[in-house]
Amino acid sequence: MSESLPLLVSHDFMALAHDAGLAEQPGPSFGAACRYQDFWWLAYADGWLRVTDPFMSTELDARAARLRNASAPGGT
C-alpha cells in the first residue's frame, strides 16, 4: 500500500482528508503530526511528509496511545 502513497502531500490535501474524516490528529498538544492511510505524516512549511522510519512510527504510536489514555475517563 505504501508504494501507492506519495511521500509528500499539500496542506490543502491533508485538510480535505481531515475534513472527510480520513486523517486524524490525536490532539492539539500532539504537534504537527497526523495519521492518514495507516501512516504518520508530519507537517512542514510546504506540506505533509509521510513517516517511513519504523522507529519514528512506533514512537508516534506510543505517544498517541499515552495521549488517548490520559484523556480517557479516569486516565492519568
N, C-alpha and C positions, 0 to 999 in steps of 0.2 A: 504494500500500500504506500509506503514512503516514497517509492520510485515515482509515483504519480503526483506527489505533492511538491510544490516549489520550495526552495529554501527561504524565499523572501516573498512576502505579500505586503500590499499597501495598507496604510491606516484605514482608508475607506473600505477596503475588502474586509478587514477584521471587524470594523464597526458594523458592517452589514451582517457578517456571520454572528456577531454578538446579538444584534437586534433580532435575528431569526432564531436565537436560542441554540446556535451551533457552536459557539465559543463561550467559554466560561472563565471568568476571573474569580479566584477564590475569595477575594475581598479587597477593599481599598488599602488595607495595610500590607497586602501581598506584594505590592510593587508593580512593575511593568511586565507582568507575565500572565499568560492565559493558556488555557487548554483548548485545542481545536484539532479535530480529526485524530484523536488519541496521541497527540504530540503537544509538548510545551512550546510556546512561542514567546520570544522576548521582544519588547518594543524598543526601538531606537529611532533616531531622527527621521530616517527615510521609510520606515515601515516596521514590519514584524519579521524576525528571524526565527526559523524553526530550529529547535534544540535537537541536535543529532548526537550529542555526547551522552552515553548511558549513565554515567556518574551524575551529571548535571540533572538529568531527568529524574533519577532516583532521589536526589536531594530536593527537587521541587515537589515531587510526590509526597515526601515525608513532611515537608514544610506545610503543604496544603492540608494534609491529614491532621497535623497539630492544630492548625487554624480551625478546621471543622470541629475537632474535639473540644477546643476551648470555647467555641461559640454554641455548642450543644447545651441543652438544659443540664445543669449540674456539672458542666465541663470545667476544666481548670485552665 
